[in-house]
Amino acid sequence: MKNFEIFLELTRLKKPIGFMLLFWPCLWGLALALQFSNNNYIFLKHCFLFFCGAVLMRSAGCIVNDILDRKIDAMVDRTKNRPIASGKISVQRSLIYVFLLCLSAFIILIQFNQNTILLGLASMPFAFSYPLMKRFTYWPQLFLGLTFNYGLLMAWVSLTNEFSYYPLFFYFGAIFWTLGYDTIYGFQDIKDDEIIGVKSTSIKFKKSPKSFLLLCYLIFYLSIFLIGVLMSYSFYYFIFSVLIFFHLIVFQIRPLDISNPKVCLRKFKSNNFLGFLVFLNILIGGYF
């Protein structure tokens, strides 16, 4: 039981916000493609497969992140008690877990068509190199956006078996969604990060955080609006999207206090609900 508890802590399975933020773009891509495939059974099957894949890959990514950041984590109050940083588990055993999780994810990946499999394999270098970015650039959150929203493209291809500019526009906007919410997340550790010397958009834009977040979320919202136009969605899609805009601007940005870690964490976690709103909006646009 002790080893199982360590495994849960290592993979953050007790904190579903991580794999849900990875899963929502997959659902968006599936919902977009459903209008062209009209196969509800395959849609539901792929929803399940992408959910499992998101959980597995996020768990593996957390372990790789902790292995690469074990020395940094030991110097940060919020992360110093993580299993690898605190010595509860060895790097060698952690790597075995990574292998088993990736193997399970690969078994899920090969259930899809060839184009989806190729896209999935191409994403692997991005998935595991993200933790290194904060050592070299102030834009690791941008790199995370490229990685975390990749499932949107894969999901589209899994149903249509073809590439299109529709999901590409949405993918571009979703990158800025991640750039925004992970910047909010990074404000929790900004003091420790500055002392240690790691970089982030949270540090780069600490003097004008709301202006930067507003720009990110406006780009994301514009991509939502553009998708509605390109997909010829119903009028209800644009009406409902006002709730998404309200959540981004009024609930997340307006009351944000970057000096209060609890507020930052709460605003970050609220993006799970926002992911659901976007998914529901796509369904409304396509079917009402």
C-alpha positions in Angstrom: 0.0 0.0 0.0 2.9 2.3 0.7 4.3 1.8 -2.8 0.9 2.3 -4.3 0.5 5.6 -2.4 3.9 6.7 -3.7 2.8 5.7 -7.3 -0.4 7.8 -6.9 1.7 10.8 -5.7 4.3 10.3 -8.4 1.7 10.3 -11.2 -0.6 13.0 -9.7 -3.6 10.7 -10.2 -5.1 12.3 -7.1 -5.0 15.6 -9.0 -7.2 15.0 -12.1 -6.9 18.6 -13.3 -3.7 17.7 -15.1 -5.0 14.9 -17.3 -8.3 16.7 -17.8 -6.6 19.7 -19.3 -4.9 17.2 -21.6 -8.1 15.5 -22.4 -10.4 18.5 -23.2 -8.6 19.4 -26.4 -9.0 15.8 -27.5 -12.7 16.0 -26.9 -12.9 19.3 -28.8 -11.2 17.7 -31.8 -13.6 14.7 -31.6 -16.6 17.0 -31.3 -15.5 19.0 -34.3 -14.9 15.9 -36.4 -18.2 14.3 -35.4 -20.1 16.6 -37.7 -18.2 15.0 -40.7 -18.3 11.4 -39.5 -21.7 11.1 -37.9 -20.7 7.8 -36.3 -21.7 8.1 -32.6 -20.4 4.7 -31.7 -16.9 5.4 -32.9 -17.1 8.9 -31.3 -17.8 7.4 -27.9 -15.2 4.7 -28.3 -12.6 7.3 -29.2 -13.6 9.5 -26.3 -12.8 6.5 -24.0 -9.5 5.7 -25.7 -8.3 9.4 -25.7 -9.3 9.7 -22.0 -7.2 6.6 -21.1 -4.3 7.9 -23.3 -4.5 11.3 -21.6 -4.3 9.8 -18.1 -1.4 7.5 -19.0 0.7 10.1 -20.9 0.1 12.8 -18.3 1.2 10.3 -15.6 4.3 9.4 -17.5 5.0 13.1 -18.2 4.8 13.9 -14.5 7.3 11.2 -13.6 9.8 12.4 -16.3 9.2 16.0 -15.1 10.1 15.0 -11.5 13.2 13.0 -12.6 14.6 16.0 -14.6 13.5 18.5 -11.9 14.4 16.5 -8.8 17.2 19.0 -7.7 15.0 22.0 -8.5 12.0 20.5 -6.7 14.0 20.0 -3.6 14.5 23.7 -3.4 10.9 24.8 -3.8 8.5 24.7 -0.9 5.5 23.4 -2.9 7.5 20.6 -4.5 10.1 19.6 -2.0 8.1 16.6 -0.8 7.5 15.0 -4.2 8.6 11.3 -4.1 11.7 11.6 -6.2 12.9 14.9 -4.8 12.4 13.7 -1.2 14.0 10.3 -1.9 10.9 8.2 -1.4 11.5 6.4 -4.7 14.6 5.9 -6.8 15.1 7.3 -10.3 15.5 3.7 -11.6 12.2 2.5 -10.3 10.5 5.7 -11.6 11.9 5.0 -15.1 10.3 1.5 -15.0 7.0 3.2 -14.3 7.5 5.5 -17.2 8.2 2.6 -19.5 5.1 0.7 -18.4 2.9 3.7 -18.7 4.2 4.5 -22.2 3.8 0.9 -23.3 0.2 1.0 -22.1 -0.4 4.3 -24.0 1.2 2.8 -27.1 -1.2 -0.1 -27.0 -4.1 2.4 -27.0 -2.5 4.4 -29.8 -2.4 1.5 -32.2 -6.2 1.2 -31.9 -6.4 4.2 -34.2 -5.8 4.7 -37.9 -2.3 5.0 -39.4 -2.3 8.8 -39.6 -3.3 9.1 -35.9 -0.6 6.7 -34.9 2.0 8.7 -36.9 0.8 11.9 -35.3 1.0 10.3 -31.8 4.5 9.1 -32.3 5.6 12.5 -33.6 4.4 14.1 -30.4 6.7 12.0 -28.1 9.8 14.3 -28.2 7.6 17.3 -27.3 5.9 15.4 -24.4 9.1 14.6 -22.6 11.3 17.6 -23.4 9.0 20.2 -21.9 10.6 20.2 -18.4 13.9 21.2 -19.9 12.5 24.3 -21.6 12.4 26.5 -18.4 16.2 26.2 -18.2 16.7 27.9 -21.6 13.7 30.2 -22.3 11.1 32.4 -20.6 8.5 30.6 -22.8 8.2 27.1 -21.5 4.4 27.6 -21.2 4.2 28.1 -24.9 6.0 24.8 -25.5 3.5 23.2 -23.1 0.7 24.7 -25.1 2.1 23.0 -28.3 2.2 19.7 -26.4 -1.0 19.7 -24.3 -3.3 20.6 -27.2 -1.8 18.2 -29.7 -4.6 15.8 -29.0 -7.0 18.1 -30.7 -5.3 17.3 -34.1 -5.0 13.6 -33.3 -8.7 13.4 -32.4 -9.8 15.0 -35.6 -7.6 12.7 -37.7 -8.8 9.7 -35.7 -12.4 10.3 -36.9 -11.8 11.8 -40.4 -8.5 10.1 -41.3 -7.5 13.3 -43.0 -5.8 16.6 -42.2 -7.6 19.9 -42.4 -7.2 23.6 -41.5 -10.3 23.5 -39.2 -8.5 21.9 -36.3 -5.3 23.8 -37.0 -7.0 27.1 -36.4 -8.5 25.8 -33.1 -5.2 24.2 -32.1 -3.4 27.6 -32.6 -6.0 29.3 -30.3 -5.8 26.5 -27.7 -2.1 27.0 -27.4 -2.7 30.5 -26.1 -5.3 29.1 -23.7 -2.6 26.8 -22.2 -0.1 29.7 -22.3 -2.6 31.7 -20.2 -3.6 29.2 -17.6 -0.1 27.8 -17.0 1.2 31.3 -16.5 -1.4 31.7 -13.7 -0.2 28.3 -12.3 3.4 29.5 -12.4 2.7 32.5 -10.2 2.5 30.1 -7.3 6.3 29.5 -7.4 7.5 32.8 -8.8 9.6 33.7 -5.8 11.4 30.3 -5.6 11.8 30.2 -9.4 13.5 33.6 -9.4 15.9 32.5 -6.7 16.8 29.2 -8.4 17.1 30.8 -11.8 14.5 28.9 -13.8 12.4 30.9 -16.4 8.8 31.2 -17.1 6.2 33.6 -18.6 5.0 34.1 -15.0 8.4 35.8 -14.3 8.6 37.5 -17.7 5.2 39.2 -17.4 5.0 39.6 -13.6 4.7 43.4 -14.0 1.8 43.3 -16.4 0.2 39.8 -15.8 -3.4 40.8 -16.6 -2.5 42.5 -19.9 -0.6 39.4 -21.0 -3.4 37.0 -19.9 -5.9 39.2 -21.7 -4.0 38.9 -24.9 -3.7 35.1 -24.6 -7.4 34.6 -23.8 -8.6 37.0 -26.5 -6.6 35.0 -29.1 -8.1 31.8 -27.8 -11.6 33.3 -27.8 -11.2 34.6 -31.4 -10.2 31.1 -32.5 -13.5 29.8 -31.0 -15.4 32.4 -32.9 -13.5 31.7 -36.1 -14.2 28.0 -35.8 -17.9 28.7 -35.5 -17.8 30.7 -38.7 -15.8 28.1 -40.6 -17.9 25.2 -39.5 -21.1 27.2 -40.1 -22.3 26.6 -36.6 -25.7 27.7 -35.4 -26.5 31.1 -33.9 -26.7 29.4 -30.5 -23.0 28.6 -30.7 -22.1 32.3 -30.7 -24.6 33.1 -28.0 -23.3 30.4 -25.7 -19.7 31.4 -26.3 -20.3 34.5 -24.3 -20.2 32.3 -21.2 -16.7 31.2 -22.2 -15.6 34.8 -22.7 -17.2 35.8 -19.3 -15.3 32.9 -17.6 -12.0 33.8 -19.1 -12.1 37.6 -18.5 -14.4 38.2 -15.5 -13.8 35.1 -13.5 -10.1 34.3 -14.2 -8.3 37.6 -15.1 -10.3 40.3 -13.3 -10.0 38.9 -9.7 -6.6 37.4 -10.1 -4.1 38.2 -7.3 -0.6 36.9 -8.4 0.7 37.3 -4.8 -1.8 34.8 -3.5 -0.9 31.2 -4.4 -4.4 29.9 -3.3 -6.1 32.3 -5.7 -3.8 31.4 -8.5 -4.4 27.7 -8.0 -8.2 28.2 -7.9 -8.2 30.2 -11.1 -5.9 27.6 -12.8 -8.2 24.7 -11.7 -11.3 26.5 -13.1 -10.0 25.8 -16.6 -11.3 22.3 -16.2 -14.8 23.7 -16.2 -13.9 26.0 -19.1 -12.8 23.0 -21.1 -16.3 21.5 -20.5 -18.0 24.8 -21.6 -16.0 24.8 -24.9 -16.9 21.1 -25.5 -20.6 21.8 -24.8 -20.5 24.8 -27.1 -19.2 22.8 -30.0 -22.0 20.3 -29.6 -24.5 23.1 -29.4 -23.1 24.6 -32.6 -23.3 21.4 -34.5 -26.6 20.0 -33.4 -28.9 22.8 -32.4 
